[in-house]
Amino acid sequence: MAPSGRTEVAYTEYLDVTLAKLARPGLLLAARGAEGGAHNAMTIGWGTFGIIWGRPMCVVLVRPSRYTYGLIEACRDFTVNVPDTGMEKAAAFLGSASGRDLDKLARMGLTAEAGLKVSSPIISQCPISYECKVVHFNDVLPPHLSPAIDKGSYPSGDYHRVYFGEILATTVVAEAAKALRASLG
């Protein structure tokens, strides 16, 4: 059974909305530590969705310096949540404050809720949520990276880990997801 007020849909149902929000203001990646430990969410602006190894995947990048990195390493899953219209301030805050210092979701009045298939929470106020299990990861290797990208994206050398998350469930608050699509034109 889907979380409260949500229905399960194909992961492709709202990819247009998801990709538009990835570009601006970003998506909200959430994870929980091992054995039901603390949760955290951060804003991501880099990632993609598609088919890899014949499975639906969400690929996200997380720097080892981020608090969320340790949570994903511990639990081996994550969720990607699409913020609703009016959540730009929350997305900005989740992308700039550290979960090591405070409960960012609580500070922004957001609620972590159990999903269907992974231990990491979905964010109740987000109309679209993807639940992902890590099936592979790679680290960005400087010698294999375009010098222009290296110079522009990694001036301090804090290279990302790239997580391949098999999408196990996609849930939506149907009316809110439809309204979000309509607002994007």
N, C-alpha and C positions, 0 to 999 in steps of 0.2 A: 504494500500500500504506500502511495506517495505521501510525502510530508504534507502537513495541513494546507488545504486549499490548492494543492498542486496536482497536476496530471503529468504522467510520463508521456513523452513524445519522442519521435525520431531525432537524433542529434542534428540532422540537417534542417529541421523545421524552422529554426530561427537563426541560421548561420548568417544571413544578411544583416540582421540586427546586431548579432554578436560581433561581427567584424567591423561594423560601423562604430560600435562602442569601444572596441579595442583601440581604434585610432584616436578616439577622444570621447570620454575622459580616461579611458582605460578600463580593464576588467578587474574584478576583485578575486584574487587567489587566496583561498583559505586552506589551512592545514591544522592538524592536531598532533601533539606529541604522542609518543608511544603509550599504549595502555590507557587511553582516555585522558592524557595529560592536557596541559594548557593548549588553547587554540590561539590562532593569530590570523590576520588577513593583511594583505598588501596589495597595492595597485600594480598591475602589469600593463605595459604598453607594447610588449614584444611577445609574439606567440603566433601559432597557426593551428588550423584544424584540417583534417583530411584523413585519407586512408593510408596506413602503413602496415605492412605484413597482413593485408587483408582485413584489418580491424580499424574501427573508427578511433582516431587519435586526436588528442590535444597536446601540442608541444609548447612548453613554457620554458622561460629562462629565469633562473634565480641565482643571484650572486651568493657565494659562500659567506659573505659578511652579513647577510640578512638573517634575522631571527627565524624567519619562515623556512630558510634552508635547513636548519637543524631539525625542525618539525617534520618536514618532508622526508628527510633522511631517516628519522625514527619510525614514522608510520607508513611510509611508502605509498601514500595516496594524497590526493588534494582535490579541491573543488575549484571551479572557475565560475564566477557569478557575474551576471550582466547587470550593472547598476541601472536603476530606473531614472527617468527624467527627474531632475531636481536633486540628484545625489552627487553632483559635481564636487561640492564641498567635502563630502565624505570620501570620495575617491582621492581628492587632493591630500586630505589628512592621512588616509591609510597609506599613501605613497611617500609621505614625508616623516612620519613619526615612527618610532621603533616599538614593537611589541615587547621588547625586553623591559621597557620602562613603564608600560601601562597597558590596560585592556582597551585597545583602540576601538573595537566594535562597541563596547559599552560607552565610551566617550562620545561616539557619534550617534548613539541611540539605535544601534543596529543589533540584531538578534542572531546568534548562532543557533542553528536548528539541525537536528539529525537528518541525514539524507537516507537514501535507500540502500546503497551498496558499499559505501566507504566509511571509514571512521572519522574523516575530516568533515566539519560541518558545512552546510550551505548557509547562505545569508538570507534570512526570511524576507527582507525588504527588496531583494533582487528578483525580478519576475522570471528570470531564466537562470538555471544552474546546471552545470555539467559536473558529474562525479567521475573522477579519474583514478585509476590504479597505475602506479608507476610500473612499466614493463621494461624500461631501458633508460639509461642516461649516458650522456657524453659530456666531457668538459670542453669548453672552447679552448683550443690550442693556438697560442699566438703564431707559431710558424705556419699554421694552416689558414690563417685569417688574412683577408685583404688588408694591406697596410693602411688604406684609407679608413676602413671600418675600425681597425685597431686604434689608430690615432684619434678618431672621432668619438668612439664609444668606450675606450678603455685607457684613458690618460693615466689613471692610477694603478692599472694592472689588475683590477678586481674582476677577473674573467668569470663569466657565468657558467653554471652547470645547466645543461639542456636536458629537461625531463620529458620523456615520451609517456604520456598518460593515456592508457586505453579508456575510452569513454564507456563506462558501464551503465550509466543512467543519465538522462536529460529530463529535468522536470521544469514545469512552467506554471505560473499563475496565469491561466489562459487569457483572461480579459486584459490584465496588465501587460502581458507580452504583446498582444494585438495592438493595444493603445501605444505602446512604445514603438512598435513598427510604424504605425501611422504617423507618429510625431517626427520620425526621421525622414518622412516623405518618400 
